[in-house]
Amino acid sequence: MERFRYLNFMVCYELILNITLLTVNMLIPLIVLALFFDFLNGLHDSSNIVSTVISSRALKPRTTLILTAIGEFIGPFLFGVAVAKTVGKDLLLTEFITLEIMIAALAGAIIWNLVTWYMGIPSSSSHALIGGLLGAAISAKGLVVVQAPGLIKILIVLLISPILGLLAGYVITKLVFFLSKSATPKVNNLFKRMQIATSFGLAISHGANDAQKTMGVITLALFVANEINTFIVPTWVIIASATAIAIGTSFGGWRLIHTLGGRIIKVRPVHGFSAQIGGASVILTAALFGGPVSTTQVMSSSIMGAGAAERVNMVRWQVAQDLMIAWVLTIPISGFVAALSYITINFFSS
């Protein structure tokens, strides 16, 4: 009898050990994949922050990217983790989530980010991640896995934020024109210098919002793997996510910088200054309230608003239309790729 109990104990022990090793072996690649997504987010979205500064020649490109990377790193430590909780806790029912689902979700987001980065299309990393999570989870568990209130909140924020960015860029530019109407052309030098401060503030707001999305994914993975008991973002996750997005930013997405800095409008210092203030205000406000906005959308819209404030036909609306098509396609395409990724992972693991 004792021998039988011993054998049962050893069987259970080996089973638990194998499950634990499998979880750990999947968890580590998942964390690496999440940080790679964060790196790509920084690389992809650096254009949103530095394009106006570089195009208006306020700073040299390399100096701008280094300054922006510092701001990206600082941001997540200053404004809490409300966005991380929205992405990791409020979108999907955690009891249905597996590490396989999360790996597939990240794969969908990463593939779409790489495609749009290569093509020079400033699509939304936020949309790609949300689409990836939804596509992988629904493919695995069906619609029951989605938390409707959380999804509605995220979709409303993603829909309203670019409109607010457009309005903010327009109103601030009009106000700046009014306040400087009697100034000489030398005022452009002042706007150039002020862009250094506004671009740094924009970088902080971007880090505070976008790095949190990766924090949410990693924290959810730790929760699913039973490494943590409550959904609290560990300090090391904040540091790792802030570092990854800062490193990605320092490399710079030059194809996207060209699109945002020259193809939407011909950016002058006054446009860059106004667009940065408008965009940073929207992004930071959303971060404080837990809204995962798309920095790409907000800044593109803010640049359009700044150009339209001078004259409507200054904006190349055909380019704006192409950007909007990319935004609309991002969630369904990244979701579809994530669903295929999950089916593939599930096939080879079964």
Secondary structure as UniProt FT lines:
FT   HELIX           2..55
FT   TURN            56..57
FT   HELIX           61..78
FT   HELIX           82..85
FT   HELIX           86..90
FT   HELIX           94..96
FT   HELIX           99..119
FT   HELIX           125..141
FT   HELIX           143..145
FT   HELIX           148..179
FT   TURN            180..182
FT   TURN            185..186
FT   HELIX           187..224
FT   TURN            225..226
FT   HELIX           235..251
FT   HELIX           254..258
FT   HELIX           259..263
FT   HELIX           269..288
FT   TURN            289..290
FT   HELIX           295..310
FT   HELIX           312..314
FT   HELIX           317..349
//
